[in-house]
Amino acid sequence: MRFAPGRLIVHRNVRRGRIGWVRPMRVVSDDERGLLLWLARDTAVAGEVTEAGVGMRGVPFAEWVVSTYRLATGRWMGPPLLKFLPTGAAHSVWWFQDAQGCFAHWYVNLEEPGVRWDDGDLAGVDIVDQDLDVVVRPDRSWQWKDEDEFTERLAFPDHYWVSDEAAVRAEGKRAIRIAEAGEFPFDGVWCDFVPPREWTVPPELPPGWDRPPVR
């Protein structure tokens, strides 16, 4: 299925059948190359927390896996983001902006390929975030990110949603080779993207945002 440009969909991370986070995003384009999405600052979002209201990064993973959870709503306080989900790839590429709204760097988010769904009034794409990431600077130099978290969680195979460490690292290295070569999408495309003025910021999560995951 393809999503029409301008449509509001929900981009969701799924952890062993549970929703980890939800981000309403506008479709910029959707073609044979992949799905390009826009996340505006102050968008209504949701994320999984413990009953005490602590996010996954706020506690040791050993404590997280024995906790009870709920989805807490809030706002996207980070910079506006472009996210590109290449067709068939086990990663997405994000464009980060600085405080002046200029391109700052790329971010390779390693993840299982997204699975789309469309309920008519609302559609979305569900991914499984594999936690290990790569930051790619404008000069195409790079560094791994969140290796400590990735290693910590791999020690809990009965609870962690990543089963093949080698495959995740191999996908990261594949993306790094593309970035170092300056090939699409690390060729400067979309670095100066500005969303249409008529794209309003979603003030609340759309009905159906918490429908059962398709993964």
Solvent accessible surface area in square Angstrom, and as a share of the most:
residue,aa,sasa,rsa
1,M,130,0.58
2,R,149,0.55
3,F,5,0.02
4,A,62,0.48
5,P,98,0.61
6,G,22,0.21
7,R,66,0.24
8,L,41,0.21
9,I,0,0.00
10,V,0,0.00
11,H,0,0.00
12,R,0,0.00
13,N,3,0.01
14,V,2,0.01
15,R,20,0.07
16,R,133,0.49
17,G,44,0.42
18,R,85,0.31
19,I,16,0.08
20,G,1,0.01
21,W,27,0.09
22,V,0,0.00
23,R,33,0.12
24,P,1,0.01
25,M,1,0.00
26,R,49,0.18
27,V,0,0.00
28,V,29,0.17
29,S,31,0.20
30,D,20,0.10
31,D,40,0.21
32,E,128,0.57
33,R,107,0.39
34,G,2,0.02
35,L,2,0.01
36,L,0,0.00
37,L,0,0.00
38,W,17,0.06
39,L,0,0.00
40,A,20,0.15
41,R,113,0.41
42,D,69,0.36
43,T,1,0.00
44,A,7,0.05
45,V,20,0.12
46,A,4,0.03
47,G,22,0.22
48,E,12,0.05
49,V,19,0.11
50,T,13,0.07
51,E,100,0.45
52,A,88,0.68
53,G,36,0.35
54,V,52,0.30
55,G,30,0.29
56,M,18,0.08
57,R,156,0.57
58,G,54,0.52
59,V,25,0.14
60,P,81,0.51
61,F,3,0.01
62,A,52,0.40
63,E,89,0.40
64,W,2,0.01
65,V,26,0.15
66,V,116,0.66
67,S,29,0.18
68,T,92,0.54
69,Y,53,0.20
70,R,105,0.38
71,L,58,0.29
72,A,31,0.24
73,T,96,0.56
74,G,36,0.34
75,R,106,0.39
76,W,39,0.14
77,M,140,0.63
78,G,22,0.21
79,P,35,0.22
80,P,23,0.14
81,L,0,0.00
82,L,5,0.02
83,K,0,0.00
84,F,2,0.01
85,L,18,0.09
86,P,25,0.16
87,T,98,0.57
88,G,70,0.68
89,A,10,0.08
90,A,28,0.22
91,H,8,0.04
92,S,0,0.00
93,V,0,0.00
94,W,17,0.06
95,W,8,0.03
96,F,35,0.15
97,Q,39,0.17
98,D,56,0.29
99,A,98,0.76
100,Q,143,0.64
101,G,43,0.41
102,C,75,0.45
103,F,46,0.19
104,A,31,0.24
105,H,48,0.21
106,W,3,0.01
107,Y,20,0.08
108,V,0,0.00
109,N,4,0.02
110,L,0,0.00
111,E,3,0.01
112,E,51,0.23
113,P,59,0.37
114,G,32,0.31
115,V,59,0.34
116,R,64,0.24
117,W,9,0.03
118,D,65,0.34
119,D,80,0.42
120,G,54,0.52
121,D,150,0.78
122,L,12,0.06
123,A,0,0.00
124,G,0,0.00
125,V,3,0.01
126,D,0,0.00
127,I,0,0.00
128,V,12,0.07
129,D,18,0.09
130,Q,21,0.09
131,D,15,0.08
132,L,0,0.00
133,D,4,0.02
134,V,0,0.00
135,V,25,0.14
136,V,0,0.00
137,R,89,0.33
138,P,68,0.43
139,D,107,0.56
140,R,72,0.26
141,S,42,0.27
142,W,87,0.30
143,Q,88,0.39
144,W,52,0.18
145,K,66,0.28
146,D,28,0.14
147,E,67,0.30
148,D,121,0.63
149,E,39,0.17
150,F,0,0.00
151,T,81,0.47
152,E,70,0.31
153,R,8,0.03
154,L,42,0.21
155,A,75,0.58
156,F,58,0.24
157,P,96,0.61
158,D,119,0.61
159,H,80,0.36
160,Y,5,0.02
161,W,29,0.10
162,V,8,0.05
163,S,117,0.76
164,D,74,0.38
165,E,71,0.32
166,A,74,0.57
167,A,53,0.41
168,V,4,0.02
169,R,57,0.21
170,A,56,0.44
171,E,23,0.10
172,G,0,0.00
173,K,108,0.46
174,R,91,0.33
175,A,0,0.00
176,I,8,0.04
177,R,146,0.53
178,I,37,0.19
179,A,0,0.00
180,E,97,0.44
181,A,67,0.52
182,G,24,0.23
183,E,95,0.43
184,F,66,0.27
185,P,8,0.05
186,F,1,0.00
187,D,74,0.39
188,G,37,0.36
189,V,41,0.24
190,W,44,0.15
191,C,35,0.21
192,D,123,0.64
193,F,39,0.16
194,V,119,0.68
195,P,37,0.23
196,P,52,0.33
197,R,245,0.89
198,E,131,0.59
199,W,45,0.16
200,T,94,0.54
201,V,63,0.36
202,P,11,0.07
203,P,94,0.59
204,E,126,0.57
205,L,21,0.10
206,P,19,0.12
207,P,122,0.77
208,G,37,0.35
209,W,44,0.16
210,D,79,0.41
211,R,60,0.22
212,P,102,0.64
213,P,35,0.22
214,V,56,0.32
215,R,91,0.33
